[in-house]
Amino acid sequence: MRSSPQPLRGEQPYSAASWLVGWVVFLSSGFVASVLLNSAWVDCDIGVNASANLGSLVVASTVMATVSTSVWALLRWATGRRRLLKPFLLTTATGVLLLWPFMAFWHAPDGYPVSTCPPDNVPPWWPTWLPL
């Protein structure tokens, strides 16, 4: 009878903590992205109503969560299976950096009339030094 393959020396199989941190990254990145996008849409009066915007928010937050989870998996592979803090911090930093292009792409549809957030449908709480 063959025994199960042993991990390489110095490597350990994925632990429950690894999966838990991966899920935290996945859920938090999607949640933060959807909250920011919803706040921008509410402040700038974009869309019909909350239920009509929900479909777009689900798609947008799923995209952000998928990208963050892919970054997490790549960093876990690159840094080794035993380390959790370094890939978690790098993934968090990457997620924060990815919020800018995410908001730049989703914050307002092209050609949407500028009404309550002039100029260019940028919410008033968005930093002026960071263009959208």
N, C-alpha and C positions, 0 to 999 in steps of 0.2 A: 504494500500500500504506500502510495506517495504521500509525503508530508506536504503541508501547505508551504508556499514559498516564503522564505524568511526575508524581512526587510534588510536592506543593505546596512553595512556597519555604520553606526552613527545616525541612521535614519529610523524614525518611528512611524508607525501607521498613523493616519489622521485620528485625532482624538475628538471627544465630544466637545471640548472647549474650542477646537478649531471650527467645528461646524456651527457652534453657538456664535462665535465672533463673526463668521461669514454671514449668518442670518441677521445679526445686528447691523452689519455694514449694509446688507441688502435692504432691509426695512427702513433704516434711518435715512439713507441717501434718497430713496424714493419719497419718503415722507417730507423731508426738508425741501426737496425740489417741488413737490406739489403744493406745499404751504406757501412758498415764495411765489410760485406762479399764480396761485389762487389770489393771493394778496394783491399782486400786480393787476390782475384782471378785475378784481372788485374795485380797487382804487381808481382805475382808469375806465370803468364802465364798459368792459369788453365782454361780448357775448350776450346771449339772450337772458339767461337766468342760471342759477346754480346747477339745476339738473341738466341743462343743455351743455354746460361746461364740463360736467363730470366725465364724459367720454374722452374728451381731449386731455383732461387731467390724468386719467388712468393710463392713457397711452404715454404721455410725457413722463409720468413718474416711473412707469415700467421701463422705459428706455434708460432713464437715469440709474435705476436700480440694477439693471442688467449690465450696464457699463461698469458701475462700481464693483459688482460681483466679479466681473471678468478681470478687473484690475486686482482684486483681492486674490483670486486664484492664481494669476500670473505672479504676483509678489510672493505668495506662499510657496510656489514652485521655485522661484528664484532664490529665496532666502533660506529655504530648508523647512522641513516639516516641524521641527522642534521649536522654532521661534514663532511667537504670536504677536509680541508687542511691536516689533519693527514693521511687519507688513500692515498691521492695523493702523499705525501712525501714518505710514506712507499712503495707504488707501484713503484715510480720512483727509489728508492733505490734497490728494488727487481729486477726491470728491468735492472739496471746497473750490479747487481750481476749475473743475468742470461745471460748477454752477454758473459761471459767467457765460460761457458759450451756450449753455442750456437756456438761460434767461434771454440771451440775445436772439436765439432762434425762435423761442416760443412766446415771448412777452406780448407781442401784438402781431396779428396777421398783416401781411403786406396790403396796403391800400385801405386799411381800416381807418375810418374818419377820426381825426384828432379832435376830441371834444373836451374831456375833463382833465387830461394830462398832457397839455402842450409843453414843449414841442415833442413830437415824435412818439407819443404814447409812453413816455418814461414815467414811472410812478414817482411821486415826490420823495419817498423814503429811499430811493435808489441813490447811491453815492454819485455825486456829479463828476468825480474824477475817473469813474469807470463807465465808459460809453456802452450803450446798448444798441 
